């Protein structure tokens, strides 16, 4: 009789392990990762439901020659081991959360720390590392689009509450890509801050670095960070610093004034209450391509791919530092720990809506 509890416990453990194994095997059969293409006759975009990721965007240059302006990989499987977040949707909370923890409504939440003691882009298994469901898909014709959905469970990576997430990519006009990120919490208040993490190089993904390209960012303030890139909580002016990009600026003309390159959140100057404001414009004079980004988000992270090193990309290209740039519109990093930052808390019954519009132009 004294051994029966142990025997019973062993039996239950075996059954539980079998169920988990069966569940994993069963789930894997339904995790069908594919590539999808949108084409409206002017330009085309390829995406995958692994991470709701943009994997290519083909644009003509001033001579009519097309090039892929998105950094990425040849194989979808490579994205599963990616550490650079090429093209993915990151969340449940993008960027960093200091100490991988926060307190909400009197409850302290400890999150999955995947960058030293901090959380980056949602943890080890953030939204860029899961399979999304495709619920709508129109490949071409008028307004080609695709809708990805994901159900994030209560406790996933430490976050509270069930969360239904939806991302819609649409070609909405000549050389225009719309990205709509939405989320609805079902049962608990939770922080939500989704970001689209494509690395752009308007000269072409294999054209070298982006240092000779020009950028203009419509943000006169930044949220400075400590040595671990966690915001200090301050909001400071860019005036008199290398972060002043209020006028079109060649990136290499100011990047040397920074330790590694740009990796900072800009506080956008857009008109409050306006649905969409201009966040940034990028120009590549050699190809004639430009990209104008508008958004309804309060901030944008400008990152110049500082830590890319010997990354084996598409068509045999090996990417190095500054091979691409990211413009991640977002809520402010670590806002859950800074009451003076715009809140990212979404309550049940509320609807998180994040919009981006990439408008490309070809200067002939």
C-alpha positions in Angstrom: 0.0 0.0 0.0 2.8 2.4 0.7 4.1 2.1 -2.9 0.7 2.6 -4.6 0.8 6.4 -4.7 4.2 6.3 -6.4 2.9 3.7 -8.9 -0.1 5.8 -9.5 2.0 8.9 -10.0 4.3 7.0 -12.4 1.3 5.8 -14.4 -0.2 9.3 -14.6 3.2 10.7 -15.7 3.5 8.1 -18.5 -0.1 8.9 -19.7 0.6 12.6 -19.5 3.8 12.3 -21.4 2.1 10.2 -24.1 -0.6 12.9 -24.4 2.0 15.6 -24.7 3.9 13.6 -27.4 0.7 12.8 -29.3 -0.3 16.5 -29.1 3.1 17.6 -30.5 2.9 15.1 -33.3 -0.7 15.9 -34.0 0.0 19.7 -34.0 3.0 19.3 -36.3 0.8 17.7 -38.9 -1.2 20.9 -39.0 1.7 23.3 -38.9 1.8 23.7 -42.7 4.2 26.5 -43.5 3.9 27.9 -46.9 4.9 30.9 -49.1 2.2 33.2 -50.4 2.5 35.9 -53.1 0.7 39.2 -53.7 0.9 40.8 -57.1 -1.0 43.8 -58.5 1.0 44.2 -61.7 3.2 47.0 -60.4 5.1 45.2 -57.7 4.9 41.9 -55.8 5.4 40.7 -52.2 6.1 37.2 -50.9 5.2 36.2 -47.4 5.1 33.2 -45.2 2.8 32.2 -42.3 5.8 31.4 -40.2 5.9 34.6 -38.1 3.5 36.4 -40.6 6.8 37.3 -42.3 7.6 39.4 -45.4 10.2 37.5 -47.3 10.6 39.6 -50.4 9.3 42.7 -52.2 10.2 43.3 -55.8 10.4 46.9 -57.1 11.7 48.4 -60.4 14.4 51.0 -60.3 14.7 54.2 -62.4 15.8 52.0 -65.4 13.0 49.6 -65.0 15.2 46.8 -63.5 13.5 45.0 -60.6 15.2 44.1 -57.4 14.2 42.5 -54.1 14.5 45.3 -51.4 14.0 43.0 -48.4 16.7 41.1 -46.6 15.9 37.4 -46.0 16.5 33.8 -46.7 15.9 31.3 -49.6 14.3 28.7 -47.4 11.3 29.1 -45.1 13.0 26.6 -42.7 15.9 29.1 -42.2 13.5 31.6 -40.7 12.8 29.0 -37.9 16.4 29.5 -36.7 16.6 33.2 -37.4 17.9 35.4 -34.6 17.7 38.7 -36.6 13.8 38.8 -36.8 14.0 39.2 -40.6 10.6 40.4 -41.8 8.5 39.0 -39.0 5.7 40.3 -36.8 7.2 40.6 -33.3 5.1 40.5 -30.1 3.1 40.1 -27.9 5.3 43.1 -26.9 7.9 44.3 -29.4 11.2 45.7 -28.4 12.5 45.4 -24.8 11.0 45.0 -21.3 13.5 45.7 -18.6 14.1 42.9 -16.1 11.5 40.8 -18.1 8.8 41.8 -15.6 6.0 44.3 -14.9 3.1 44.8 -12.5 -0.4 45.2 -13.7 -3.5 45.7 -11.6 -1.6 44.5 -8.5 -0.3 41.3 -10.0 3.4 40.9 -10.8 4.3 39.1 -14.0 7.6 37.5 -14.6 8.3 37.1 -18.3 10.6 34.9 -20.5 14.0 36.6 -20.4 15.7 36.0 -23.8 18.3 38.8 -23.8 20.3 38.7 -20.6 17.8 39.5 -17.9 15.5 41.3 -20.2 12.8 40.4 -22.7 13.2 41.2 -26.4 10.4 41.0 -29.0 8.2 38.7 -26.9 10.6 36.1 -25.6 12.2 33.0 -27.0 9.0 32.1 -28.8 7.5 35.4 -29.7 5.0 35.9 -32.5 7.8 35.8 -35.2 8.5 32.2 -34.2 5.0 30.6 -34.4 2.9 29.4 -37.3 0.0 31.8 -38.1 -3.3 30.7 -39.7 -4.2 32.1 -43.1 -7.9 33.1 -43.0 -8.1 35.1 -46.2 -6.0 35.2 -49.3 -6.4 37.0 -52.6 -3.2 36.6 -54.7 -3.8 39.2 -57.4 -6.4 41.3 -59.1 -7.8 44.4 -57.4 -6.3 44.9 -53.9 -4.5 41.6 -53.3 -4.3 40.8 -49.7 -3.6 38.1 -47.1 -4.9 37.8 -43.5 -2.9 35.9 -40.8 -4.3 35.1 -37.4 -2.8 33.8 -34.2 -4.3 32.8 -30.8 -1.8 33.6 -28.0 -2.8 31.7 -24.9 -2.9 33.0 -21.3 0.6 32.7 -19.8 2.4 32.4 -23.1 5.9 33.7 -22.5 4.6 35.0 -19.2 1.9 37.4 -20.5 -1.6 37.4 -19.0 -4.7 36.5 -20.8 -5.9 35.0 -24.1 -5.2 37.3 -27.0 -6.6 37.0 -30.6 -4.2 38.6 -33.1 -4.7 39.4 -36.8 -2.4 40.9 -39.4 -3.5 42.0 -42.8 -1.1 42.7 -45.7 -2.6 44.5 -48.7 -1.4 46.0 -52.0 -3.6 49.1 -52.0 -2.3 51.0 -55.0 0.7 51.5 -57.2 3.8 50.7 -55.1 1.8 50.8 -51.8 1.9 48.1 -49.1 -0.6 48.4 -46.2 0.0 46.5 -42.9 -2.8 46.3 -40.3 -2.1 44.7 -36.9 -5.0 44.1 -34.6 -5.5 42.3 -31.3 -8.4 41.6 -28.9 -7.8 40.3 -25.3 -10.5 37.8 -24.3 -10.4 37.7 -20.5 -7.6 39.8 -18.9 -5.9 43.1 -19.4 -2.5 42.7 -21.1 0.2 44.8 -22.8 0.1 44.6 -26.6 2.8 46.3 -28.8 3.2 44.6 -32.2 5.8 45.6 -34.7 6.7 44.7 -38.3 10.4 43.9 -38.4 11.5 44.0 -42.1 15.0 45.0 -43.0 14.9 47.3 -46.0 17.6 48.1 -48.5 16.2 50.2 -51.4 19.3 49.5 -53.5 18.5 45.8 -53.4 19.0 43.2 -50.6 22.4 42.3 -52.2 23.6 45.8 -53.0 25.9 46.3 -49.9 25.2 48.6 -47.0 22.6 51.3 -46.5 25.0 54.0 -45.3 24.9 56.1 -48.5 21.1 56.2 -48.4 19.2 59.2 -47.1 16.7 59.2 -44.3 14.3 61.7 -42.7 12.6 60.8 -39.4 9.7 63.0 -38.2 10.6 62.8 -34.6 12.2 65.6 -32.6 12.6 63.5 -29.4 13.9 60.1 -28.5 13.6 57.8 -25.5 17.3 57.3 -24.5 18.4 54.0 -23.1 21.0 52.5 -20.8 23.9 50.2 -21.7 21.4 47.3 -22.1 19.1 49.3 -24.5 16.4 49.7 -21.8 14.8 53.1 -21.8 15.7 55.3 -18.8 12.2 56.8 -18.8 13.3 60.2 -20.1 12.2 61.8 -23.3 14.9 64.1 -24.7 15.4 66.3 -27.7 17.5 65.2 -30.7 18.8 68.7 -31.2 22.5 68.8 -31.4 22.9 65.1 -31.5 23.5 62.4 -34.3 19.8 61.5 -33.7 18.7 64.7 -35.4 17.3 63.4 -38.7 14.5 65.9 -39.0 16.0 66.9 -42.4 17.0 64.4 -45.2 20.4 63.1 -44.0 22.9 60.7 -45.5 23.0 57.9 -42.9 26.8 57.6 -42.8 27.2 61.4 -42.2 26.1 61.0 -38.6 26.3 57.3 -37.7 30.0 57.5 -36.7 28.9 59.6 -33.8 27.2 56.6 -32.3 28.9 53.5 -30.7 27.5 50.9 -33.0 24.9 52.6 -35.1 21.2 53.6 -34.8 19.0 51.6 -32.5 16.6 54.0 -30.8 12.9 54.8 -30.4 11.8 58.2 -31.9 8.8 60.0 -30.5 6.9 60.9 -33.5 5.8 64.5 -34.0 2.6 63.8 -35.8 -0.6 65.6 -35.1 -2.4 64.1 -32.1 -5.7 62.5 -33.0 -4.8 62.2 -36.6 -5.2 58.6 -37.8 -2.0 58.4 -39.8 1.2 60.5 -39.6 4.4 60.4 -41.6 7.1 58.6 -39.6 10.0 58.5 -42.0 11.2 58.7 -45.6 14.1 56.8 -47.1 15.8 57.6 -50.4 18.3 55.6 -52.5 19.6 58.0 -55.2 21.5 55.3 -57.1 18.4 53.2 -57.8 15.9 56.1 -57.7 13.7 54.3 -55.2 12.2 55.9 -52.1 10.0 54.7 -49.3 7.6 56.8 -47.3 6.2 55.3 -44.1 3.1 56.5 -42.4 1.5 55.1 -39.2 -0.9 55.7 -36.3 1.7 54.5 -33.8 3.4 57.0 -31.4 6.9 55.9 -32.0 9.3 54.3 -34.5 12.5 52.3 -33.8 15.2 53.2 -36.3 17.7 50.3 -36.4 20.6 50.1 -38.9 21.3 46.3 -38.6 24.3 46.9 -36.4 24.8 43.3 -35.3 24.3 41.5 -38.6 27.4 39.4 -39.2 28.0 36.8 -41.9 24.3 36.1 -42.2 23.7 33.8 -45.2 20.9 35.4 -47.1 19.1 35.0 -50.4 20.8 33.8 -53.5 24.1 33.2 -51.8 24.4 36.8 -50.5 26.1 37.1 -47.1 24.8 40.1 -45.1 27.1 42.1 -42.9 26.5 45.0 -40.5 24.3 47.8 -42.0 23.1 45.6 -44.8 19.6 46.8 -44.2 17.6 49.2 -42.0 14.5 48.7 -39.9 11.7 51.2 -39.3 9.5 49.5 -36.6 6.5 51.7 -35.8 5.5 50.9 -32.2 4.5 51.9 -28.7 7.5 53.0 -26.6 9.8 50.3 -25.4 9.4 49.2 -21.8 6.3 51.3 -21.4 4.9 48.8 -18.9 7.5 50.1 -16.5 7.3 53.8 -17.3 4.0 55.4 -16.4 5.0 58.6 -18.3 5.1 56.6 -21.6 1.9 56.0 -23.6 0.1 53.0 -22.2 0.2 49.7 -24.1 -2.4 48.0 -21.8 -5.4 46.7 -23.7 -8.4 45.6 -21.7 -11.1 43.0 -22.6 -13.6 44.7 -24.8 -11.0 47.0 -26.3 -9.4 46.6 -29.8 -5.7 47.2 -30.5 -5.2 48.7 -33.9 -1.8 49.4 -35.4 -1.5 50.7 -39.0 1.5 51.1 -41.3 1.5 52.2 -45.0 4.7 51.8 -47.1 4.5 54.0 -50.1 7.3 53.4 -52.6 8.2 55.8 -55.4 10.5 55.5 -58.4 12.4 58.7 -59.4 13.3 58.5 -63.1 
